[in-house]
Amino acid sequence: METKMEELTGKLKALDLVLAKSKDTVTARNKDALKRSEQSIARKISALYVLKEEIEELKFINKDSEENVRTWADEVELKLTAAESALNAIRVVLSEIEQEEISVQREKDEEIQRISVDAETKKQLSIEHAKLELERAHKEAERKRDLEHGELLRKQTMEYQKTV
């Protein structure tokens, strides 16, 4: 059991070290570092729970009282609860970062969509303008032909009247 207690002490110290480092990581809001801290802390918490249960069993096997085992387990549990709180804080920050990334991406997508719609609108306006210009030119040419035709008819009518 002494070996298990030493192992538990070592794992708790390692957990404390990771938790201390994670405070800076949370402040820095580095997503990759936060993910690594999250995984590391979660693994350490799981390993510590397993080890705690093994030691509890060994304490009972060694005829330690239930009250002593409970008191000892509560102390370890308190440290693990603090670690779980830190883990939850990391998860909250990761979630915030991911939401910010989603928001930024959504804004970029919306801007691209606006640019695309603007370009399409300009294209459609250019097409409509070209159609109107073509219609105007066609009507102008038709009006000119009508005027020329009318002028020709008038000249022919005048020549005919002269001959008659």
N, CA, C and O of each residue as an XYZ file, in Angstrom:
656
protein
N       0.820     -1.186      0.000
C       0.000      0.000      0.000
C       0.868      1.257      0.000
O       0.475      2.291     -0.540
N       2.023      1.163      0.593
C       2.937      2.315      0.643
C       3.289      2.775     -0.772
O       3.363      3.973     -1.047
N       3.504      1.812     -1.660
C       3.844      2.130     -3.051
C       2.689      2.869     -3.718
O       2.905      3.838     -4.446
N       1.470      2.413     -3.470
C       0.292      3.056     -4.052
C       0.136      4.483     -3.515
O      -0.235      5.390     -4.260
N       0.416      4.677     -2.238
C       0.320      6.015     -1.647
C       1.368      6.948     -2.264
O       1.090      8.117     -2.532
N       2.577      6.417     -2.487
C       3.624      7.225     -3.127
C       3.224      7.563     -4.567
O       3.447      8.674     -5.046
N       2.635      6.584     -5.235
C       2.172      6.814     -6.607
C       1.083      7.896     -6.620
O       1.081      8.778     -7.478
N       0.160      7.813     -5.654
C      -0.900      8.811     -5.553
C      -0.307     10.201     -5.300
O      -0.724     11.177     -5.924
N       0.642     10.288     -4.406
C       1.288     11.570     -4.104
C       1.961     12.135     -5.350
O       1.844     13.324     -5.644
N       2.660     11.279     -6.072
C       3.326     11.717     -7.306
C       2.325     12.198     -8.351
O       2.536     13.220     -9.004
N       1.240     11.454     -8.501
C       0.217     11.843     -9.484
C      -0.471     13.153     -9.079
O      -0.786     13.982     -9.933
N      -0.701     13.333     -7.782
C      -1.309     14.585     -7.326
C      -0.378     15.775     -7.575
O      -0.833     16.852     -7.960
N       0.921     15.576     -7.355
C       1.885     16.654     -7.627
C       1.929     16.972     -9.117
O       1.993     18.136     -9.511
N       1.895     15.932     -9.934
C       1.892     16.140    -11.387
C       0.617     16.881    -11.806
O       0.653     17.759    -12.668
N      -0.498     16.517    -11.188
C      -1.758     17.202    -11.478
C      -1.669     18.676    -11.076
O      -2.093     19.554    -11.827
N      -1.117     18.942     -9.892
C      -0.957     20.332     -9.445
C      -0.114     21.138    -10.425
O      -0.414     22.297    -10.710
N       0.944     20.513    -10.938
C       1.815     21.193    -11.900
C       1.044     21.532    -13.178
O       1.131     22.651    -13.683
N       0.297     20.570    -13.690
C      -0.484     20.799    -14.913
C      -1.550     21.867    -14.665
O      -1.800     22.709    -15.527
N      -2.172     21.832    -13.494
C      -3.194     22.834    -13.175
C      -2.587     24.235    -13.103
O      -3.193     25.201    -13.567
N      -1.401     24.342    -12.525
C      -0.728     25.648    -12.445
C      -0.415     26.175    -13.843
O      -0.606     27.357    -14.130
N       0.067     25.287    -14.705
C       0.370     25.693    -16.085
C      -0.903     26.067    -16.838
O      -0.899     26.967    -17.678
N      -1.979     25.374    -16.530
C      -3.224     25.602    -17.276
C      -3.798     26.992    -17.014
O      -4.516     27.530    -17.857
N      -3.492     27.577    -15.861
C      -3.985     28.932    -15.577
C      -3.439     29.917    -16.603
O      -4.169     30.775    -17.099
N      -2.145     29.789    -16.920
C      -1.548     30.663    -17.938
C      -2.145     30.367    -19.310
O      -2.368     31.273    -20.114
N      -2.398     29.100    -19.562
C      -2.960     28.695    -20.853
C      -4.362     29.269    -21.030
O      -4.724     29.717    -22.118
N      -5.144     29.253    -19.959
C      -6.498     29.818    -20.017
C      -6.416     31.316    -20.290
O      -7.179     31.849    -21.095
N      -5.490     31.990    -19.618
C      -5.322     33.433    -19.810
C      -4.899     33.744    -21.241
O      -5.377     34.708    -21.839
N      -4.002     32.926    -21.789
C      -3.493     33.147    -23.147
C      -4.535     32.799    -24.213
O      -4.465     33.300    -25.336
N      -5.494     31.949    -23.870
C      -6.558     31.523    -24.798
C      -5.999     30.885    -26.068
O      -6.504     31.108    -27.168
N      -4.941     30.086    -25.891
C      -4.358     29.343    -27.009
C      -5.131     28.031    -27.136
O      -5.061     27.168    -26.262
N      -5.862     27.898    -28.230
C      -6.771     26.758    -28.394
C      -6.047     25.414    -28.333
O      -6.493     24.504    -27.633
N      -4.943     25.283    -29.054
C      -4.226     24.000    -29.068
C      -3.684     23.656    -27.684
O      -3.791     22.515    -27.234
N      -3.105     24.645    -27.014
C      -2.575     24.412    -25.667
C      -3.707     24.068    -24.699
O      -3.543     23.218    -23.824
N      -4.838     24.721    -24.856
C      -5.988     24.418    -23.994
C      -6.480     22.988    -24.211
O      -6.825     22.294    -23.255
N      -6.511     22.554    -25.459
C      -6.938     21.178    -25.736
C      -5.979     20.174    -25.099
O      -6.400     19.173    -24.520
N      -4.675     20.463    -25.218
C      -3.694     19.555    -24.602
C      -3.873     19.527    -23.085
O      -3.844     18.459    -22.475
N      -4.059     20.701    -22.475
C      -4.267     20.762    -21.024
C      -5.529     20.005    -20.631
O      -5.547     19.269    -19.644
N      -6.579     20.196    -21.413
C      -7.842     19.509    -21.134
C      -7.636     17.995    -21.131
O      -8.079     17.305    -20.213
N      -6.969     17.489    -22.153
C      -6.740     16.045    -22.248
C      -5.849     15.556    -21.109
O      -6.113     14.516    -20.506
N      -4.803     16.307    -20.823
C      -3.866     15.909    -19.773
C      -4.559     15.862    -18.412
O      -4.418     14.893    -17.667
N      -5.302     16.913    -18.100
C      -5.985     16.962    -16.801
C      -7.041     15.858    -16.710
O      -7.162     15.203    -15.675
N      -7.793     15.651    -17.770
C      -8.828     14.604    -17.758
C      -8.204     13.226    -17.531
O      -8.722     12.420    -16.758
N      -7.075     12.963    -18.222
C      -6.392     11.663    -18.031
C      -5.910     11.515    -16.588
O      -6.070     10.459    -15.975
N      -5.322     12.581    -16.056
C      -4.790     12.511    -14.691
C      -5.919     12.315    -13.673
O      -5.774     11.541    -12.727
N      -7.024     13.005    -13.862
C      -8.166     12.844    -12.950
C      -8.674     11.403    -12.986
O      -8.932     10.806    -11.941
N      -8.814     10.854    -14.180
C      -9.288      9.461    -14.298
C      -8.331      8.500    -13.611
O      -8.753      7.608    -12.875
N      -7.042      8.686    -13.855
C      -6.038      7.802    -13.242
C      -6.063      7.941    -11.722
O      -5.922      6.951    -11.004
N      -6.241      9.156    -11.237
C      -6.275      9.370     -9.789
C      -7.516      8.742     -9.158
O      -7.432      8.205     -8.053
N      -8.645      8.797     -9.822
C      -9.846      8.148     -9.287
C      -9.641      6.637     -9.175
O     -10.014      6.020     -8.178
N      -9.049      6.061    -10.204
C      -8.783      4.613    -10.178
C      -7.842      4.281     -9.021
O      -8.088      3.346     -8.258
N      -6.772      5.050     -8.900
C      -5.787      4.810     -7.838
C      -6.414      5.030     -6.457
O      -6.139      4.271     -5.527
N      -7.239      6.046     -6.319
C      -7.915      6.323     -5.044
C      -8.772      5.124     -4.633
O      -8.761      4.710     -3.473
N      -9.506      4.576     -5.589
C     -10.352      3.420     -5.284
C      -9.515      2.207     -4.878
O      -9.890      1.461     -3.974
N      -8.380      2.014     -5.552
C      -7.493      0.892     -5.189
C      -6.983      1.060     -3.760
O      -6.955      0.105     -2.985
N      -6.582      2.283     -3.421
C      -6.048      2.532     -2.072
C      -7.154      2.364     -1.030
O      -6.907      1.836      0.054
N      -8.367      2.808     -1.351
C      -9.484      2.611     -0.418
C      -9.671      1.121     -0.127
O      -9.840      0.717      1.023
N      -9.639      0.323     -1.179
C      -9.786     -1.125     -0.993
C      -8.653     -1.678     -0.133
O      -8.884     -2.480      0.773
N      -7.421     -1.240     -0.425
C      -6.278     -1.716      0.366
C      -6.408     -1.294      1.823
O      -6.060     -2.058      2.724
N      -6.900     -0.097      2.058
C      -7.085      0.369      3.442
C      -8.102     -0.528      4.166
O      -7.914     -0.882      5.330
N      -9.172     -0.885      3.463
C     -10.152     -1.772      4.085
C      -9.562     -3.158      4.326
O      -9.814     -3.785      5.354
N      -8.766     -3.628      3.352
C      -8.119     -4.938      3.509
C      -7.189     -4.928      4.718
O      -7.079     -5.921      5.436
N      -6.517     -3.785      4.938
C      -5.597     -3.646      6.077
C      -6.332     -3.293      7.371
O      -5.715     -2.897      8.359
N      -7.648     -3.441      7.350
C      -8.484     -3.269      8.539
C      -8.528     -1.826      9.051
O      -8.714     -1.592     10.245
N      -8.357     -0.867      8.145
C      -8.495      0.543      8.525
C      -9.987      0.817      8.721
O     -10.818      0.197      8.057
N     -10.330      1.718      9.604
C     -11.745      1.989      9.880
C     -12.393      2.731      8.707
O     -11.738      3.434      7.937
N     -13.684      2.540      8.613
C     -14.425      3.193      7.534
C     -14.323      4.716      7.662
O     -14.236      5.423      6.658
N     -14.333      5.204      8.878
C     -14.229      6.651      9.104
C     -12.885      7.188      8.624
O     -12.828      8.242      7.991
N     -11.802      6.467      8.922
C     -10.471      6.890      8.462
C     -10.389      6.868      6.931
O      -9.841      7.778      6.310
N     -10.943      5.817      6.348
C     -10.918      5.695      4.886
C     -11.721      6.841      4.268
O     -11.299      7.454      3.287
N     -12.882      7.118      4.856
C     -13.725      8.200      4.346
C     -13.022      9.555      4.476
O     -13.056     10.359      3.545
N     -12.405      9.804      5.588
C     -11.691     11.070      5.807
C     -10.570     11.212      4.789
O     -10.405     12.261      4.166
N      -9.804     10.141      4.631
C      -8.705     10.165      3.655
C      -9.259     10.382      2.240
O      -8.729     11.196      1.484
N     -10.311      9.660      1.888
C     -10.897      9.757      0.547
C     -11.462     11.157      0.300
O     -11.379     11.680     -0.812
N     -12.040     11.760      1.347
C     -12.587     13.110      1.195
C     -11.489     14.119      0.872
O     -11.702     15.036      0.078
N     -10.331     13.956      1.478
C      -9.206     14.864      1.193
C      -8.774     14.743     -0.271
O      -8.549     15.739     -0.959
N      -8.666     13.499     -0.719
C      -8.280     13.274     -2.120
C      -9.384     13.790     -3.042
O      -9.114     14.425     -4.061
N     -10.615     13.509     -2.671
C     -11.769     13.940     -3.474
C     -11.805     15.464     -3.604
O     -12.162     15.991     -4.657
N     -11.442     16.158     -2.551
C     -11.412     17.620     -2.576
C     -10.428     18.123     -3.638
O     -10.724     19.060     -4.379
N      -9.264     17.490     -3.700
C      -8.262     17.872     -4.708
C      -8.763     17.554     -6.116
O      -8.552     18.328     -7.051
N      -9.422     16.418     -6.253
C      -9.944     16.037     -7.564
C     -11.091     16.956     -7.999
O     -11.227     17.267     -9.183
N     -11.901     17.380     -7.053
C     -12.989     18.305     -7.368
C     -12.429     19.642     -7.858
O     -12.959     20.237     -8.796
N     -11.361     20.105     -7.219
C     -10.716     21.347     -7.663
C     -10.172     21.179     -9.079
O     -10.267     22.087     -9.905
N      -9.604     20.013     -9.346
C      -9.077     19.745    -10.689
C     -10.213     19.704    -11.710
O     -10.065     20.204    -12.825
N     -11.338     19.113    -11.335
C     -12.488     19.071    -12.241
C     -13.031     20.474    -12.514
O     -13.479     20.766    -13.623
N     -12.990     21.334    -11.506
C     -13.418     22.728    -11.714
C     -12.506     23.421    -12.714
O     -12.970     24.142    -13.598
N     -11.202     23.196    -12.569
C     -10.248     23.783    -13.517
C     -10.487     23.221    -14.918
O     -10.419     23.948    -15.909
N     -10.767     21.930    -14.985
C     -11.051     21.290    -16.274
C     -12.302     21.904    -16.912
O     -12.325     22.168    -18.114
N     -13.322     22.125    -16.112
C     -14.544     22.754    -16.631
C     -14.278     24.176    -17.107
O     -14.842     24.610    -18.111
N     -13.418     24.909    -16.390
C     -13.068     26.272    -16.812
C     -12.370     26.239    -18.169
O     -12.627     27.082    -19.029
N     -11.496     25.269    -18.352
C     -10.810     25.120    -19.644
C     -11.835     24.823    -20.737
O     -11.770     25.392    -21.827
N     -12.767     23.944    -20.446
C     -13.785     23.585    -21.439
C     -14.668     24.791    -21.799
O     -15.071     24.950    -22.951
N     -14.961     25.625    -20.811
C     -15.750     26.835    -21.079
C     -14.982     27.758    -22.021
O     -15.544     28.279    -22.985
N     -13.692     27.958    -21.737
C     -12.877     28.835    -22.585
C     -12.768     28.249    -23.993
O     -12.867     28.979    -24.979
N     -12.565     26.938    -24.088
C     -12.514     26.296    -25.410
C     -13.825     26.505    -26.164
O     -13.818     26.790    -27.362
N     -14.926     26.364    -25.476
C     -16.228     26.570    -26.103
C     -16.376     28.017    -26.578
O     -16.885     28.265    -27.671
N     -15.935     28.962    -25.763
C     -15.995     30.378    -26.155
C     -15.148     30.624    -27.402
O     -15.576     31.311    -28.330
N     -13.949     30.057    -27.410
C     -13.056     30.231    -28.563
C     -13.705     29.650    -29.815
O     -13.686     30.274    -30.876
N     -14.276     28.462    -29.689
C     -14.925     27.831    -30.841
C     -16.118     28.652    -31.318
O     -16.342     28.773    -32.523
N     -16.885     29.215    -30.390
C     -18.016     30.067    -30.775
C     -17.526     31.328    -31.485
O     -18.135     31.780    -32.454
N     -16.418     31.892    -30.993
C     -15.839     33.068    -31.649
C     -15.381     32.717    -33.060
O     -15.597     33.484    -33.998
N     -14.747     31.552    -33.208
C     -14.295     31.120    -34.535
C     -15.481     30.928    -35.482
O     -15.423     31.308    -36.651
N     -16.546     30.340    -34.963
C     -17.752     30.139    -35.773
C     -18.328     31.492    -36.184
O     -18.733     31.683    -37.331
N     -18.360     32.424    -35.239
C     -18.891     33.758    -35.527
C     -18.054     34.472    -36.583
O     -18.595     35.087    -37.501
N     -16.735     34.388    -36.448
C     -15.840     35.019    -37.423
C     -16.036     34.381    -38.796
O     -16.100     35.083    -39.805
N     -16.130     33.056    -38.836
C     -16.327     32.366    -40.111
C     -17.670     32.743    -40.727
O     -17.775     32.939    -41.938
N     -18.692     32.842    -39.888
C     -20.012     33.226    -40.378
C     -19.955     34.632    -40.983
O     -20.533     34.880    -42.041
N     -19.256     35.549    -40.308
C     -19.119     36.913    -40.832
C     -18.384     36.911    -42.171
O     -18.761     37.630    -43.096
N     -17.337     36.100    -42.262
C     -16.600     36.003    -43.531
C     -17.505     35.455    -44.633
O     -17.518     35.969    -45.752
N     -18.261     34.408    -44.304
C     -19.171     33.811    -45.285
C     -20.229     34.820    -45.732
O     -20.561     34.903    -46.915
N     -20.754     35.583    -44.772
C     -21.759     36.589    -45.111
C     -21.160     37.676    -45.996
O     -21.810     38.139    -46.933
N     -19.928     38.086    -45.708
C     -19.258     39.098    -46.529
C     -19.039     38.575    -47.947
O     -19.252     39.296    -48.921
N     -18.618     37.330    -48.055
C     -18.432     36.720    -49.381
C     -19.776     36.675    -50.114
O     -19.849     36.956    -51.310
N     -20.825     36.324    -49.392
C     -22.165     36.276    -49.987
C     -22.588     37.668    -50.455
O     -23.131     37.819    -51.549
N     -22.337     38.696    -49.618
C     -22.682     40.067    -50.011
C     -21.923     40.485    -51.262
O     -22.494     41.078    -52.176
N     -20.636     40.173    -51.295
C     -19.816     40.518    -52.457
C     -20.353     39.813    -53.700
O     -20.445     40.409    -54.773
N     -20.703     38.551    -53.544
C     -21.242     37.774    -54.662
C     -22.567     38.362    -55.152
O     -22.787     38.496    -56.356
N     -23.442     38.709    -54.215
C     -24.735     39.299    -54.583
C     -24.513     40.648    -55.266
O     -25.161     40.954    -56.267
N     -23.592     41.457    -54.720
C     -23.287     42.754    -55.338
C     -22.770     42.574    -56.757
O     -23.177     43.294    -57.669
N     -21.881     41.621    -56.938
C     -21.324     41.372    -58.271
C     -22.426     40.912    -59.229
O     -22.483     41.356    -60.376
N     -23.285     40.034    -58.760
C     -24.387     39.546    -59.598
C     -25.346     40.686    -59.931
O     -25.830     40.793    -61.058
N     -25.615     41.534    -58.941
C     -26.498     42.682    -59.175
C     -25.899     43.618    -60.218
O     -26.594     44.072    -61.127
N     -24.601     43.905    -60.082
C     -23.931     44.769    -61.063
C     -23.989     44.145    -62.455
O     -24.207     44.835    -63.450
N     -23.792     42.846    -62.508
C     -23.840     42.142    -63.792
C     -25.235     42.267    -64.407
O     -25.375     42.567    -65.593
N     -26.259     42.034    -63.590
C     -27.636     42.129    -64.083
C     -27.967     43.554    -64.525
O     -28.632     43.760    -65.540
N     -27.493     44.540    -63.747
C     -27.726     45.934    -64.129
C     -27.038     46.261    -65.451
O     -27.594     46.971    -66.289
N     -25.840     45.745    -65.631
C     -25.120     45.966    -66.889
C     -25.873     45.344    -68.057
O     -25.981     45.941    -69.128
N     -26.385     44.153    -67.842
C     -27.153     43.473    -68.892
C     -28.411     44.279    -69.218
O     -28.724     44.497    -70.388
N     -29.129     44.719    -68.186
C     -30.343     45.508    -68.402
C     -30.016     46.821    -69.111
O     -30.742     47.247    -70.009
N     -28.933     47.450    -68.706
C     -28.511     48.701    -69.343
C     -28.194     48.454    -70.822
O     -28.581     49.239    -71.688
N     -27.499     47.372    -71.096
C     -27.157     47.044    -72.484
C     -28.429     46.777    -73.297
O     -28.527     47.206    -74.447
N     -29.400     46.075    -72.710
C     -30.664     45.806    -73.402
C     -31.386     47.114    -73.719
O     -31.857     47.328    -74.836
N     -31.461     47.983    -72.712
C     -32.139     49.264    -72.917
C     -31.435     50.093    -73.989
O     -32.083     50.722    -74.825
N     -30.130     50.086    -73.955
C     -29.345     50.828    -74.949
C     -29.585     50.254    -76.341
O     -29.718     51.001    -77.310
N     -29.638     48.941    -76.437
C     -29.899     48.282    -77.714
C     -31.307     48.622    -78.219
O     -31.497     48.912    -79.400
N     -32.285     48.581    -77.315
C     -33.653     48.940    -77.692
C     -33.722     50.397    -78.149
O     -34.380     50.710    -79.142
N     -33.045     51.279    -77.427
C     -33.039     52.689    -77.792
C     -32.417     52.872    -79.171
O     -32.950     53.605    -80.004
N     -31.299     52.210    -79.408
C     -30.628     52.319    -80.707
C     -31.526     51.759    -81.814
O     -31.602     52.324    -82.905
N     -32.200     50.651    -81.526
C     -33.096     50.038    -82.508
C     -34.256     50.989    -82.829
O     -34.594     51.184    -83.997
N     -34.864     51.579    -81.793
C     -35.975     52.513    -82.013
C     -35.501     53.748    -82.773
O     -36.209     54.259    -83.641
N     -34.317     54.218    -82.449
C     -33.757     55.382    -83.143
C     -33.543     55.058    -84.618
O     -33.856     55.872    -85.487
N     -33.015     53.878    -84.898
C     -32.796     53.470    -86.289
C     -34.138     53.329    -87.011
O     -34.270     53.726    -88.168
N     -35.125     52.767    -86.326
C     -36.450     52.601    -86.919
C     -37.089     53.966    -87.203
O     -37.680     54.178    -88.261
N     -36.960     54.880    -86.248
C     -37.500     56.225    -86.432
C     -36.823     56.915    -87.615
O     -37.468     57.585    -88.421
N     -35.500     56.730    -87.694
C     -34.750     57.340    -88.801
C     -35.213     56.757    -90.142
O     -35.384     57.495    -91.112
N     -35.418     55.420    -90.198
C     -35.899     54.780    -91.423
C     -37.282     55.303    -91.794
O     -37.569     55.588    -92.957
N     -38.136     55.422    -90.765
C     -39.488     55.937    -91.021
C     -39.431     57.358    -91.576
O     -40.159     57.702    -92.507
N     -38.558     58.178    -90.995
C     -38.413     59.551    -91.489
C     -37.891     59.561    -92.927
O     -38.392     60.301    -93.774
N     -36.892     58.742    -93.186
C     -36.327     58.677    -94.539
C     -37.373     58.172    -95.530
O     -37.490     58.682    -96.644
N     -38.128     57.164    -95.105
C     -39.170     56.608    -95.968
C     -40.241     57.673    -96.234
O     -40.705     57.846    -97.361
N     -40.619     58.385    -95.157
C     -41.611     59.452    -95.313
C     -41.108     60.542    -96.244
O     -41.857     61.056    -97.075
N     -39.852     60.888    -96.104
C     -39.243     61.906    -96.965
C     -39.225     61.425    -98.408
O     -39.513     62.193    -99.326
N     -38.892     60.169    -98.608
C     -38.860     59.597    -99.951
C     -40.259     59.618   -100.569
O     -40.426     59.976   -101.735
N     -41.256     59.232    -99.781
C     -42.632     59.247   -100.275
C     -43.070     60.669   -100.637
O     -43.730     60.879   -101.655
N     -42.714     61.611    -99.827
C     -43.067     62.996   -100.096
C     -42.422     63.471   -101.395
O     -43.066     64.137   -102.205
N     -41.152     63.126   -101.590
C     -40.451     63.518   -102.821
C     -41.115     62.870   -104.033
O     -41.331     63.516   -105.058
N     -41.431     61.589   -103.897
C     -42.065     60.877   -105.019
C     -43.437     61.474   -105.320
O     -43.830     61.618   -106.478
N     -44.155     61.816   -104.252
C     -45.473     62.412   -104.441
C     -45.336     63.760   -105.145
O     -46.132     64.074   -106.031
N     -44.375     64.531   -104.779
C     -44.150     65.834   -105.401
C     -43.754     65.668   -106.861
O     -44.226     66.418   -107.714
N     -42.913     64.718   -107.156
C     -42.495     64.483   -108.543
C     -43.679     64.003   -109.373
O     -43.839     64.378   -110.535
N     -44.494     63.174   -108.757
C     -45.658     62.667   -109.463
C     -46.616     63.817   -109.769
O     -47.187     63.895   -110.857
N     -46.779     64.695   -108.804
C     -47.684     65.818   -108.999
C     -47.133     66.766   -110.059
O     -47.908     67.405   -110.771
N     -45.849     66.865   -110.173
C     -45.247     67.724   -111.188
C     -45.509     67.142   -112.562
O     -45.772     67.878   -113.513
N     -45.441     65.867   -112.668
C     -45.640     65.213   -113.957
C     -47.116     65.202   -114.342
O     -47.415     65.069   -115.529
N     -47.970     65.323   -113.489
C     -49.389     65.254   -113.799
C     -49.904     66.595   -114.135
O     -51.090     66.745   -114.428
